[in-house]
């Protein structure tokens, strides 16, 4: 009897053990993008399901030695699928990070994030970035359609925000700060942005009043997140402007993932559309990879690597430009001799470690190294001739006469190395969030500059070919700089998401500090210290109308980088202090229905007072600082953006911006700053044919009033003030998608390896408007007159493109 009583527990135990050996366990913690646990998420397979608890924890027992698809679902987040094949009795930890819910509207993805809205951060859909046409397509192309963001150079990825300049914008990729080359002076030399569109998963942008966790810059933050694929994906894009290849991989257990891309670009189409005839042979190429290895559910290691090569070979031959009045049109002819050869080689690598200490605390460690080696060599002479256009003879030009010349020479070399090591922490409990960070940066710069420019040279005898040009040294720079800069910076900030009555409220307060020391072979060592407090407050009233109000401000300071310490003669001044900007921003977001479709109006007014300003001039895209803190300035304006479904099933927007920014140098009075872009109007529009929904149209248009500029770079701005003409440009693209989202050819039901096949046609600058970026000044020795010859940007250009998605 006792034996029978004992045998049943033994058999029961053996049965359970047998079943256990045929199963495996997956467990973990589900988090959102802010590392906050997600409660009530559903974790399911075809046969079983469970939910996460209030701490985000879940556990699921699944069959072993069998490929299982696990679904992670929550109403507020995007669904995640995980393919996994575990061994018997294996315990696997998987801690997914759920992204904000994405709604499919036609072929356009509209990302809605309540937390981003409350924090005053604009989220941009990566699919919009990929489809909208632009001469320099990418993230910056879309940013330039936003109010408060301005650029008058379609060949450049540089942009100015609310009166700031190109050096005042922070750029991050997966929380790793990104740097740009130093010597580039022309947009057509840039090639490509660092950011690879194919790798992007998320885009956040703030035009001011941003949190203390972001770095020490005056104007804006662009925060990019690269993909971590869950399966094998690939893409190929090609056009007359170049091409790209993307590959995303994931191991079976998703522990190791990679996102990699190779790009090539050739700007010949654009350069050849200018009025200057050239021999142009550029090579712009780069390779990037973002890798993730999950050692466990608590520890992850990321690697971001990039290699970039820009080879710019430019040999101008001649150009003809029409100036003068309608009644007396005049042609300026320029003959060139010489060439330009530039090289920009950059290497970047970063390691980032994430450690989840517990359900409330996460720690991050980031180490990065950036190296750029840049060479700039040009030796170009220009001979200018002028002749009257005879309108009675069909526009033929009469006899030309020589009016002047220009000679430009440079042999510049720069080697810069920047090392960073950073720790960041995050703690969240009871709706309170505490974030902190400390960062060490070492900068080493070697810069050799030898350049000069001579203008308006005198012809000894234009009829005697044996005589040579007399080239006086008009502007000469010869310098050698070797400097080191050590920086220690840190921040701490607190935020709370709570309610006041029925209204949702978000509060944020933080402070940044930085200490830096500059030293060099020919300069005395100098140290500086700054502190920058910042705060934000948002409230979403419980009204019938969906309204959100924000107020933010604080002191934003920008310690000088090497270029800001280098004056117009390239001498380094270690006494340059951090520029200060006091921000005050008041914003509103109003979401509503129009024509039974969703729309949103974003409005912001802002005021910035700037002290210890370091004045500068902009020559194309090169900034030349005075390297003194001898000015004060201000900027104020209004930004408006209305976005929504102007056409059912698509997202488009209209932007308007008003800006005034002026500076006072040495108490001489206020004059417009170089980025005083008064009026900005932009349209980004998407459409499709209802009868042929796979045929899509994209339009990108912008109007900017003229910037101050066009005067000689050696002129005193208080004695010579001028503005360039207004910048007007419209780009249009038409795309036909042969594949639908299920990877099937239209009107066919067979499966295909391709997820999407598309071909497209683009017209850049469809109205062929001549926009100028600078002026070249010459004297007519016969009339003792000075002429401004506009340097025009690109004309109308046609492009064909094709893309494959696997």
C-alpha distance (Angstrom), angle and dihedral (degrees) to the residues before:
residue distance angle dihedral
X1 . . .
X2 3.79 . .
X3 3.83 89.8 .
X4 3.83 91.5 54.2
X5 3.80 90.1 50.0
X6 3.82 91.1 51.8
X7 3.82 97.8 45.1
X8 3.80 95.9 62.7
X9 3.83 96.0 58.8
X10 3.81 89.2 46.4
X11 3.81 92.7 50.6
X12 3.78 90.1 44.8
X13 3.81 91.3 51.9
X14 3.82 92.4 47.2
X15 3.79 90.4 50.3
X16 3.80 92.1 51.0
X17 3.79 91.1 46.6
X18 3.83 90.7 50.9
X19 3.79 90.9 50.2
X20 3.80 91.0 46.0
X21 3.79 91.7 53.1
X22 3.81 88.6 55.9
X23 3.79 93.4 53.7
X24 3.79 139.2 60.3
X25 3.77 134.1 -156.1
X26 3.79 130.1 -127.3
X27 3.78 118.0 -170.3
X28 3.78 139.3 158.8
X29 3.79 148.3 119.8
X30 3.80 123.1 -72.2
X31 3.83 113.8 -141.9
X32 3.79 136.0 -179.1
X33 3.82 126.4 -133.5
X34 3.82 90.8 -79.1
X35 3.83 92.3 51.1
X36 3.82 90.8 -107.5
X37 3.86 114.6 145.1
X38 3.80 114.4 -105.8
X39 3.79 113.4 -135.6
X40 3.85 125.1 -154.7
X41 3.79 95.2 16.6
X42 3.82 112.2 155.9
X43 3.81 118.2 -125.1
X44 3.78 111.3 -170.3
X45 3.79 148.3 158.2
X46 3.80 127.0 -167.4
X47 3.83 90.4 -81.2
X48 3.81 110.3 25.3
X49 3.80 139.3 32.3
X50 3.79 142.3 -177.4
X51 3.81 138.4 174.8
X52 3.80 135.0 -126.7
X53 3.80 119.5 -108.9
X54 3.81 127.8 -129.2
X55 3.83 89.6 -78.6
X56 3.82 91.3 53.2
X57 3.84 91.4 -110.6
X58 3.80 120.9 145.7
X59 3.80 138.1 170.3
X60 3.78 128.7 -166.9
X61 3.82 130.2 -178.6
X62 3.81 111.5 -146.3
X63 3.83 135.8 176.0
X64 3.81 114.6 -83.8
X65 3.83 128.0 -128.6
X66 3.78 91.0 23.9
X67 3.80 132.8 100.7
X68 3.79 106.9 -110.6
X69 3.80 127.6 -173.2
X70 3.80 111.5 -144.6
X71 3.81 120.2 -164.5
X72 3.82 122.9 -152.2
X73 3.81 109.8 -162.1
X74 3.78 136.8 175.7
X75 3.80 129.1 159.0
X76 3.81 92.9 -125.2
X77 3.79 97.7 46.0
X78 3.76 141.9 56.6
X79 3.80 114.9 -93.7
X80 3.81 118.5 -106.9
X81 3.80 126.0 -156.6
X82 3.79 123.3 -159.7
X83 3.81 124.4 -167.1
X84 3.80 110.9 -157.0
X85 3.80 139.8 167.0
X86 3.81 114.2 -167.4
X87 3.77 131.8 -174.5
X88 3.82 123.0 -118.2
X89 3.81 113.2 -69.9
X90 3.82 90.7 1.7
X91 3.80 117.3 151.9
X92 3.82 111.5 -149.5
X93 3.80 124.2 -173.0
X94 3.80 117.7 -151.8
X95 3.81 122.1 172.7
X96 3.82 108.8 -173.7
X97 3.79 123.3 -164.3
X98 3.79 109.6 -142.0
X99 3.78 118.4 -144.7
X100 3.79 124.7 -141.1
X101 3.80 113.6 -81.0
X102 3.80 114.9 -82.3
X103 3.77 119.8 -155.0
X104 3.79 120.9 -153.3
X105 3.81 111.3 -131.8
X106 3.80 109.6 175.8
X107 3.77 105.4 -61.4
X108 3.81 94.7 -29.7
X109 3.81 124.2 89.2
X110 3.81 114.5 -145.2
X111 3.79 112.0 -162.2
X112 3.81 115.5 -153.5
X113 3.80 117.8 -172.0
X114 3.78 119.4 173.4
X115 3.79 93.7 -165.5
X116 3.80 94.0 50.4
X117 3.80 89.9 50.3
X118 3.80 91.8 51.1
X119 3.81 91.8 49.3
X120 3.81 92.1 51.2
X121 3.81 94.3 -114.7
X122 3.79 119.3 139.5
X123 3.79 115.3 -138.4
X124 3.80 117.8 -150.9
X125 3.77 122.8 -159.5
X126 3.85 111.2 -119.9
X127 3.82 90.2 -145.6
X128 3.81 89.2 61.3
X129 3.79 89.3 53.1
X130 3.80 90.6 52.5
X131 3.80 96.9 49.1
X132 3.82 107.3 36.2
X133 3.85 112.0 94.9
X134 3.77 122.9 -123.5
X135 3.78 139.3 149.3
X136 3.79 87.9 -112.8
X137 3.79 99.5 26.6
X138 3.77 116.9 -162.6
X139 3.78 140.9 77.8
X140 3.80 94.0 -42.0
X141 3.81 89.9 52.7
X142 3.82 88.8 61.3
X143 3.80 94.2 41.4
X144 3.80 89.3 58.6
X145 3.80 88.8 61.7
X146 3.81 90.9 59.8
X147 3.82 121.4 92.7
X148 3.77 114.4 -101.2
X149 3.83 92.4 25.8
X150 3.79 114.7 102.0
X151 3.78 140.1 -180.0
X152 3.80 131.5 157.8
X153 3.79 95.2 -167.9
X154 3.79 118.7 80.6
X155 3.81 92.2 -172.9
X156 3.79 92.1 58.5
X157 3.80 131.0 76.1
X158 3.81 89.5 -155.6
X159 3.80 117.5 113.1
X160 3.80 137.8 -179.8
X161 3.80 123.2 -141.0
X162 3.81 124.9 -152.3
X163 3.78 96.9 -27.2
X164 3.80 97.1 -38.2
X165 3.79 126.4 117.8
X166 3.81 135.1 -117.9
X167 3.83 93.3 -87.0
X168 3.81 94.1 57.8
X169 3.83 100.3 71.9
X170 3.80 125.6 95.6
X171 3.82 118.2 -143.1
X172 3.82 122.8 -168.8
X173 3.79 132.4 -179.8
X174 3.81 111.4 -164.8
X175 3.83 88.7 -19.8
X176 3.83 91.6 -52.8
X177 3.82 115.0 123.3
X178 3.80 115.5 -122.3
X179 3.82 126.4 -147.7
X180 3.81 131.8 -155.8
X181 3.83 129.9 -141.2
X182 3.82 114.9 -88.0
X183 3.81 110.1 -145.5
X184 3.80 100.3 50.4
X185 3.78 108.0 122.0
X186 3.82 102.8 166.8
X187 3.79 129.7 54.1
X188 3.79 92.6 -132.7
X189 3.83 89.1 60.5
X190 3.82 94.2 58.8
X191 3.76 100.8 76.0
X192 3.81 102.9 -177.3
X193 3.75 142.2 0.9
X194 3.80 117.0 -108.5
X195 3.81 89.9 -118.3
X196 3.80 112.6 90.3
X197 3.81 108.5 -147.7
X198 3.80 93.6 -153.4
X199 3.81 91.8 61.1
X200 3.81 97.6 49.6
X201 3.78 121.6 116.1
X202 3.81 101.1 163.4
X203 3.83 137.6 12.7
X204 3.81 124.9 -161.9
X205 3.80 124.4 177.9
X206 3.80 134.1 -176.5
X207 3.82 121.6 -172.7
X208 3.80 94.4 -163.1
X209 3.77 146.1 -35.2
X210 3.81 91.1 60.8
X211 3.80 127.1 165.9
X212 3.79 127.5 -83.3
X213 3.82 91.9 -111.4
X214 3.80 88.4 74.6
X215 3.79 119.6 79.7
X216 3.78 136.1 -93.4
X217 3.79 105.3 -76.5
X218 3.79 129.7 122.0
X219 3.79 106.8 -133.7
X220 3.82 124.8 27.5
X221 3.81 150.4 -12.3
X222 3.81 127.0 -135.2
X223 3.81 109.9 -169.6
X224 3.82 115.9 -170.4
X225 3.80 127.3 -173.3
X226 3.80 118.9 -159.6
X227 3.82 122.8 -145.5
X228 3.79 128.9 -91.6
X229 3.84 101.7 -161.9
X230 3.80 123.1 -145.8
X231 3.82 93.9 -160.2
X232 3.80 141.9 15.7
X233 3.81 111.6 -67.1
X234 3.79 133.3 166.2
X235 3.79 140.2 177.7
X236 3.79 137.6 -172.4
X237 3.81 124.5 -165.0
X238 3.79 127.4 -179.2
X239 3.80 136.7 173.8
X240 3.79 141.3 150.5
X241 3.83 86.2 -84.6
X242 3.80 95.8 56.8
X243 3.77 138.6 -82.3
X244 3.79 147.8 -105.9
X245 3.79 139.8 -148.4
X246 3.81 124.4 -155.1
X247 3.80 129.6 -169.9
X248 3.80 126.9 -177.7
X249 3.80 120.5 -173.7
X250 3.80 137.1 -178.0
X251 3.78 131.2 -174.7
X252 3.80 118.5 -124.3
X253 3.79 92.3 -100.2
X254 3.87 90.4 41.1
X255 3.78 90.6 -125.1
X256 3.81 93.4 123.0
X257 3.81 120.4 42.9
X258 3.79 133.0 167.8
X259 3.80 136.0 -168.1
X260 3.80 113.2 -169.2
X261 3.78 134.8 170.6
X262 3.79 140.0 -179.9
X263 3.80 121.6 -161.5
X264 3.79 137.0 -172.9
X265 3.78 126.9 -173.9
X266 3.80 135.0 -176.0
X267 3.81 119.4 -172.0
X268 3.80 95.2 -168.2
X269 3.81 92.8 114.7
X270 3.79 91.0 58.2
X271 3.79 98.3 39.8
X272 3.80 91.4 48.9
X273 3.82 89.8 53.0
X274 3.80 90.3 65.9
X275 3.78 123.6 93.8
X276 3.81 90.4 -109.4
X277 3.79 116.3 90.1
X278 3.79 109.8 -140.0
X279 3.75 148.2 163.9
X280 3.80 100.7 -124.4
X281 3.79 125.4 -179.4
X282 3.81 112.7 167.4
X283 3.80 128.4 171.0
X284 3.80 114.8 -163.1
X285 3.80 113.3 171.7
X286 3.77 138.7 148.3
X287 3.80 142.6 170.4
X288 3.80 126.0 -151.0
X289 3.77 136.8 179.0
X290 3.79 135.2 -176.1
X291 3.81 115.1 -165.2
X292 3.79 131.0 -175.0
X293 3.79 128.8 -169.2
X294 3.81 119.5 -174.9
X295 3.80 108.1 -153.6
X296 3.81 88.7 180.0
X297 3.75 139.6 -25.4
X298 3.79 88.8 -80.9
X299 3.79 102.4 42.4
X300 3.81 128.5 53.8
X301 3.79 131.4 169.3
X302 3.81 123.3 -155.7
X303 3.80 131.1 -169.7
X304 3.81 125.7 -163.7
X305 3.79 116.7 -171.8
X306 3.80 133.4 172.3
X307 3.80 138.2 174.5
X308 3.79 119.9 -170.3
X309 3.80 131.5 -174.2
X310 3.81 123.5 -172.9
X311 3.81 114.8 179.7
X312 3.79 112.5 179.5
X313 3.81 118.0 -170.0
X314 3.81 112.8 175.8
X315 3.80 129.8 170.3
X316 3.83 114.6 175.5
X317 3.79 117.3 -156.1
X318 3.81 110.7 177.4
X319 3.79 145.1 -32.7
X320 3.78 138.8 -166.9
X321 3.80 122.7 -154.3
X322 3.80 129.6 -177.9
X323 3.81 117.6 -136.3
X324 3.79 135.1 157.2
X325 3.79 128.6 65.7
X326 3.79 133.2 -46.3
X327 3.80 90.9 -104.0
X328 3.80 95.2 43.7
X329 3.80 107.7 30.3
X330 3.79 115.9 -175.6
X331 3.78 131.4 -164.4
X332 3.78 123.1 -144.8
X333 3.79 114.6 -158.3
X334 3.80 122.2 -165.6
X335 3.79 127.0 -167.1
X336 3.80 117.4 -164.2
X337 3.77 134.2 -156.1
X338 3.79 124.3 -173.0
X339 3.79 136.6 29.0
X340 3.80 146.0 -112.9
X341 3.80 126.2 -127.7
X342 3.80 119.3 -177.6
X343 3.78 132.5 172.6
X344 3.81 128.8 -168.1
X345 3.80 116.1 -178.0
X346 3.79 119.9 177.3
X347 3.80 133.0 178.1
X348 3.79 122.9 -170.1
X349 3.78 132.1 179.9
X350 3.80 132.9 170.2
X351 3.81 137.7 176.5
X352 3.79 120.7 -157.0
X353 3.81 124.6 -173.2
X354 3.82 122.5 -164.8
X355 3.80 119.4 -164.2
X356 3.82 122.9 -177.2
X357 3.79 101.2 -150.6
X358 3.81 92.6 -176.1
X359 3.78 138.4 -32.7
X360 3.83 90.4 -71.6
X361 3.78 103.4 37.3
X362 3.79 133.4 58.3
X363 3.81 127.4 177.6
X364 3.80 129.0 -159.2
X365 3.80 132.5 -167.6
X366 3.82 121.9 -168.7
X367 3.80 129.4 -174.1
X368 3.82 121.7 178.8
X369 3.80 139.1 172.6
X370 3.81 125.2 -162.1
X371 3.79 124.5 -173.7
X372 3.79 127.8 177.8
X373 3.79 128.2 -178.5
X374 3.76 113.5 -169.7
X375 3.79 132.7 -178.4
X376 3.77 125.9 -173.7
X377 3.80 119.4 -172.8
X378 3.79 126.9 166.4
X379 3.77 136.4 149.8
X380 3.80 110.9 178.9
X381 3.79 131.7 158.7
X382 3.80 122.8 -167.7
X383 3.82 128.6 -161.7
X384 3.81 115.4 -160.4
X385 3.80 124.7 -152.2
X386 3.79 130.3 179.9
X387 3.77 131.8 -155.0
X388 3.80 137.1 168.4
X389 3.79 118.1 -111.4
X390 3.80 113.7 -127.1
X391 3.81 105.7 -143.4
X392 3.80 90.9 -172.3
X393 3.79 90.3 62.1
X394 3.79 97.3 52.1
X395 3.78 95.8 -88.7
X396 3.81 98.3 -52.6
X397 3.78 115.6 161.1
X398 3.78 119.1 -123.4
X399 3.76 125.4 -138.7
X400 3.79 112.5 -37.1
X401 3.79 120.9 -133.1
X402 3.79 126.1 -160.9
X403 3.80 112.2 -109.7
X404 3.79 105.4 169.4
X405 3.75 149.1 -51.3
X406 3.77 145.7 -125.3
X407 3.77 132.1 -145.8
X408 3.82 124.5 -165.1
X409 3.78 127.8 -175.8
X410 3.81 133.4 172.0
X411 3.77 137.7 166.0
X412 3.80 105.1 176.3
X413 3.80 129.6 163.3
X414 3.79 127.9 -176.4
X415 3.79 132.1 -179.2
X416 3.81 116.5 -175.8
X417 3.78 129.2 176.8
X418 3.81 124.3 -175.1
X419 3.80 123.8 -173.9
X420 3.81 123.6 -171.2
X421 3.78 133.8 -175.1
X422 3.78 118.2 -178.0
X423 3.80 141.2 174.0
X424 3.81 122.0 -159.9
X425 3.78 128.6 -177.1
X426 3.79 136.2 -167.0
X427 3.82 128.4 -166.3
X428 3.81 124.7 177.4
X429 3.78 129.8 -178.8
X430 3.80 135.3 149.6
X431 3.83 94.6 -4.6
X432 3.82 91.0 -51.4
X433 3.79 120.8 115.4
X434 3.79 125.9 -165.8
X435 3.80 120.1 -169.6
X436 3.78 128.9 -179.7
X437 3.77 140.4 168.8
X438 3.80 144.9 175.7
X439 3.81 126.7 -161.6
X440 3.80 137.1 -171.8
X441 3.82 119.8 -159.3
X442 3.78 129.7 -174.2
X443 3.82 119.0 -168.6
X444 3.79 124.7 -170.7
X445 3.82 118.8 -175.1
X446 3.80 129.6 -175.5
X447 3.79 112.0 -177.5
X448 3.81 128.3 175.4
X449 3.81 115.1 -174.5
X450 3.79 126.8 -175.2
X451 3.78 115.9 158.4
X452 3.76 140.8 131.6
X453 3.77 139.6 177.8
X454 3.80 131.2 -155.3
X455 3.79 123.1 -171.4
X456 3.78 136.3 -176.0
X457 3.81 96.1 21.4
X458 3.79 119.0 -175.6
X459 3.80 122.0 -113.8
X460 3.78 110.7 -130.9
X461 3.80 94.0 -159.7
X462 3.78 119.5 -17.2
X463 3.80 91.1 -166.8
X464 3.80 94.8 57.2
X465 3.81 110.1 72.0
X466 3.81 91.1 -167.8
X467 3.81 91.6 68.0
X468 3.78 118.9 90.6
X469 3.76 132.7 -140.4
X470 3.77 114.8 -95.6
X471 3.82 104.7 -131.0
X472 3.80 113.0 -163.5
X473 3.81 116.9 -164.7
X474 3.79 101.8 -110.5
X475 3.78 101.3 165.8
X476 3.80 119.9 9.8
X477 3.80 129.7 178.9
X478 3.79 123.6 -177.2
X479 3.80 116.4 164.3
X480 3.79 143.5 141.1
X481 3.80 120.3 -156.1
X482 3.78 129.4 -175.1
X483 3.78 113.4 174.7
X484 3.79 140.1 161.4
X485 3.77 126.8 -155.2
X486 3.80 125.8 -169.1
X487 3.80 118.3 -168.3
X488 3.79 133.6 -175.3
X489 3.80 115.8 -172.3
X490 3.77 135.5 168.1
X491 3.77 144.0 171.8
X492 3.76 142.7 -167.3
X493 3.77 128.3 -169.1
X494 3.78 139.2 175.0
X495 3.80 127.0 -155.0
X496 3.77 135.2 177.5
X497 3.79 131.5 -166.1
X498 3.80 108.1 -157.0
X499 3.79 143.3 131.8
X500 3.77 135.7 -101.6
X501 3.76 106.1 -159.4
X502 3.79 104.3 -46.1
X503 3.81 94.0 -25.2
X504 3.79 123.2 101.7
X505 3.82 112.9 -129.0
X506 3.80 133.3 -169.4
X507 3.80 122.1 -167.1
X508 3.79 126.8 -173.4
X509 3.80 130.9 177.1
X510 3.77 128.9 169.3
X511 3.77 147.2 147.9
X512 3.81 135.4 -141.6
X513 3.80 129.3 -159.8
X514 3.79 134.2 -174.1
X515 3.79 136.6 -173.5
X516 3.79 120.8 -169.7
X517 3.77 138.1 174.4
X518 3.82 125.0 -157.8
X519 3.79 122.6 -160.4
X520 3.79 136.9 160.9
X521 3.79 147.8 161.4
X522 3.80 94.2 -89.9
X523 3.81 102.7 25.2
X524 3.78 135.3 70.4
X525 3.80 118.4 -109.8
X526 3.79 112.8 -99.4
X527 3.84 132.2 -175.7
X528 3.80 131.1 -159.7
X529 3.80 137.2 -176.9
X530 3.83 131.4 -163.2
X531 3.81 138.7 178.2
X532 3.83 123.3 -158.3
X533 3.83 122.0 -170.4
X534 3.83 119.4 -165.2
X535 3.81 136.8 179.0
X536 3.82 141.0 -178.3
X537 3.80 133.9 -168.3
X538 3.82 127.2 -172.4
X539 3.78 131.6 178.4
X540 3.79 130.1 -172.4
X541 3.82 107.6 -165.3
X542 3.78 119.4 -146.4
X543 3.80 91.5 -115.9
X544 3.76 129.5 142.1
X545 3.78 86.6 -116.1
X546 3.79 113.6 70.0
X547 3.81 100.7 -120.6
X548 3.79 132.6 159.6
X549 3.82 125.8 -171.7
X550 3.80 126.3 -163.1
X551 3.77 136.2 -175.8
X552 3.80 123.4 -177.3
X553 3.76 139.8 161.9
X554 3.74 148.1 134.7
X555 3.76 143.5 137.4
X556 3.80 115.3 -52.7
X557 3.79 117.3 -169.7
X558 3.80 130.1 -173.8
X559 3.81 116.8 -158.4
X560 3.80 110.0 -148.2
X561 3.77 120.2 -95.2
X562 3.80 120.2 -153.8
X563 3.78 96.0 -82.9
X564 3.83 91.6 51.7
X565 3.83 90.7 54.3
X566 3.82 92.0 51.5
X567 3.81 115.8 88.4
X568 3.82 128.7 -151.9
X569 3.82 90.2 -80.7
X570 3.83 90.6 47.4
X571 3.79 94.7 -111.6
X572 3.83 112.9 145.5
X573 3.80 118.9 -125.4
X574 3.85 111.1 -163.8
X575 3.82 90.9 -172.1
X576 3.81 92.8 72.3
X577 3.80 107.9 124.0
X578 3.78 130.0 -149.6
X579 3.79 114.4 -80.8
X580 3.82 112.7 -120.5
X581 3.78 128.1 -142.7
X582 3.81 123.2 -177.1
X583 3.83 107.2 -154.7
X584 3.78 126.7 -157.2
X585 3.83 116.8 175.3
X586 3.80 130.9 174.2
X587 3.81 116.5 -172.2
X588 3.78 142.1 177.1
X589 3.79 134.9 -169.5
X590 3.79 119.7 -163.0
X591 3.81 118.3 -172.6
X592 3.79 116.9 -166.6
X593 3.79 145.8 148.8
X594 3.79 121.9 -100.8
X595 3.81 121.2 177.8
X596 3.82 84.5 -4.7
X597 3.80 89.4 -63.2
X598 3.85 130.0 111.9
X599 3.81 119.8 -98.6
X600 3.78 135.3 169.9
X601 3.81 130.8 -160.4
X602 3.81 115.3 -157.6
X603 3.82 116.2 -166.4
X604 3.80 129.3 179.6
X605 3.79 133.8 171.8
X606 3.77 117.9 -167.3
X607 3.78 142.3 -179.0
X608 3.80 126.8 -167.1
X609 3.79 127.1 -173.7
X610 3.80 114.1 -164.1
X611 3.78 127.3 -159.4
X612 3.82 133.3 -179.0
X613 3.81 86.4 27.5
X614 3.80 118.2 -173.7
X615 3.85 104.2 -145.0
X616 3.79 119.1 -138.6
X617 3.79 145.0 174.8
X618 3.80 125.4 -136.1
X619 3.81 119.1 -138.1
X620 3.81 106.1 -173.4
X621 3.83 96.4 -53.3
X622 3.81 98.5 -26.9
X623 3.80 116.5 103.6
X624 3.82 119.4 -149.6
X625 3.81 113.2 -165.3
X626 3.79 127.8 -159.2
X627 3.83 87.9 -140.0
X628 3.80 92.7 -137.3
X629 3.81 130.8 105.3
X630 3.79 93.4 -134.6
X631 3.81 102.4 129.8
X632 3.77 145.4 65.1
X633 3.79 124.8 -152.9
X634 3.78 145.6 176.0
X635 3.78 138.3 -153.8
X636 3.77 129.9 -168.9
X637 3.76 134.3 165.9
X638 3.77 153.3 134.1
X639 3.82 126.9 -102.3
X640 3.81 122.9 -164.6
X641 3.80 128.8 177.8
X642 3.79 127.1 175.1
X643 3.78 114.2 -170.0
X644 3.78 133.8 170.2
X645 3.79 144.0 93.9
X646 3.79 103.3 -33.8
X647 3.79 83.5 160.1
X648 3.84 114.8 34.5
X649 3.78 111.7 -98.9
X650 3.83 97.1 15.9
X651 3.80 136.3 86.0
X652 3.80 121.2 -132.3
X653 3.79 135.6 156.9
X654 3.78 144.3 -157.8
X655 3.81 119.9 -148.3
X656 3.79 132.4 -163.8
X657 3.77 127.7 -178.2
X658 3.79 135.5 179.0
X659 3.80 119.5 -167.0
X660 3.77 138.2 172.6
X661 3.79 121.1 -178.6
X662 3.80 126.4 168.9
X663 3.77 137.3 167.5
X664 3.79 137.0 -153.3
X665 3.80 114.4 -143.1
X666 3.81 117.3 -161.7
X667 3.82 91.1 -19.3
X668 3.82 91.3 -66.3
X669 3.80 92.7 130.2
X670 3.80 136.8 -90.8
X671 3.81 119.8 -58.1
X672 3.84 129.5 169.9
X673 3.80 115.4 -82.2
X674 3.84 118.1 -125.2
X675 3.84 89.8 -101.5
X676 3.82 96.4 50.2
X677 3.82 95.1 135.8
X678 3.82 101.0 171.4
X679 3.82 103.0 -174.3
X680 3.78 128.2 24.1
X681 3.81 126.1 178.9
X682 3.81 123.6 174.7
X683 3.79 137.3 172.8
X684 3.78 127.3 -162.5
X685 3.79 109.9 -175.5
X686 3.82 134.4 177.6
X687 3.80 125.8 -171.2
X688 3.79 141.7 160.8
X689 3.81 137.7 -165.2
X690 3.84 109.7 -100.6
X691 3.81 90.6 -146.4
X692 3.84 90.9 47.2
X693 3.83 105.6 30.1
X694 3.81 91.9 174.5
X695 3.83 89.3 64.6
X696 3.79 107.0 84.3
X697 3.78 134.4 -177.1
X698 3.81 126.9 -154.4
X699 3.80 126.6 -170.9
X700 3.79 129.1 -172.8
X701 3.80 116.9 -175.9
X702 3.80 132.9 169.4
X703 3.81 138.1 179.9
X704 3.81 120.3 -169.3
X705 3.78 125.6 175.4
X706 3.78 113.5 -123.1
X707 3.77 121.1 -75.5
X708 3.80 123.4 -131.3
X709 3.76 105.7 -94.8
X710 3.73 144.7 79.0
X711 3.80 92.1 108.5
X712 3.81 120.9 118.7
X713 3.79 110.2 -77.8
X714 3.80 90.0 -126.6
X715 3.83 94.1 53.3
X716 3.79 122.7 109.8
X717 3.84 104.9 -112.6
X718 3.82 89.8 -145.0
X719 3.80 90.2 59.2
X720 3.79 98.8 37.3
X721 3.80 120.1 37.9
X722 3.82 121.0 168.5
X723 3.79 138.8 150.2
X724 3.76 131.1 -138.6
X725 3.82 118.0 -122.7
X726 3.81 118.7 -87.1
X727 3.79 115.8 -78.7
X728 3.82 113.8 -123.0
X729 3.77 125.7 174.0
X730 3.80 139.9 154.9
X731 3.82 124.5 -171.1
X732 3.78 121.8 -172.0
X733 3.79 133.3 -170.5
X734 3.80 135.0 -172.8
X735 3.81 120.4 -161.9
X736 3.78 132.4 -176.6
X737 3.81 117.7 -159.7
X738 3.80 113.2 -151.3
X739 3.80 94.5 -174.8
X740 3.77 130.7 56.7
X741 3.80 125.6 -143.7
X742 3.82 92.5 -88.8
X743 3.78 90.9 60.8
X744 3.81 96.0 -110.8
X745 3.74 128.1 132.2
X746 3.76 111.6 -111.8
X747 3.82 112.6 -88.7
X748 3.78 90.8 9.0
X749 3.80 128.1 97.3
X750 3.79 100.3 -158.0
X751 3.79 120.0 112.1
X752 3.78 118.9 -111.7
X753 3.79 134.4 -165.5
X754 3.80 90.5 -126.8
X755 3.79 120.8 81.9
X756 3.77 92.1 -166.0
X757 3.79 139.8 4.4
X758 3.78 119.2 -173.3
X759 3.78 138.8 169.6
X760 3.75 126.1 -166.6
X761 3.77 146.5 -176.1
X762 3.81 123.3 -147.1
X763 3.79 134.3 -169.2
X764 3.79 115.0 -164.3
X765 3.81 118.3 -158.4
X766 3.79 89.4 5.6
X767 3.83 93.4 -170.7
X768 3.84 92.4 48.5
X769 3.81 92.7 -127.3
X770 3.81 115.8 -180.0
X771 3.80 107.6 -129.7
X772 3.79 118.5 -177.0
X773 3.79 125.6 -146.4
X774 3.83 101.0 -174.7
X775 3.79 140.8 -11.0
X776 3.79 130.3 -118.0
X777 3.81 111.3 -143.0
X778 3.82 123.6 -147.7
X779 3.80 134.9 164.8
X780 3.79 126.8 -126.3
X781 3.78 103.7 -139.1
X782 3.81 91.6 -164.6
X783 3.81 94.3 60.1
X784 3.84 99.0 18.6
X785 3.82 87.8 -125.8
X786 3.78 128.4 141.9
X787 3.81 119.9 -133.5
X788 3.80 129.7 -160.4
X789 3.79 110.3 -147.8
X790 3.81 109.8 -162.2
X791 3.80 117.7 -128.9
X792 3.78 100.4 -142.6
X793 3.77 127.7 -149.8
X794 3.80 124.5 -134.5
X795 3.80 125.2 -46.3
X796 3.79 130.5 -147.2
X797 3.81 112.2 -38.1
X798 3.83 131.3 -177.2
X799 3.78 122.5 -148.9
X800 3.80 136.6 -179.3
X801 3.78 121.2 -157.0
X802 3.80 139.5 179.1
X803 3.78 134.0 -168.9
X804 3.80 139.7 -168.0
X805 3.80 127.7 -163.6
X806 3.80 120.7 -165.8
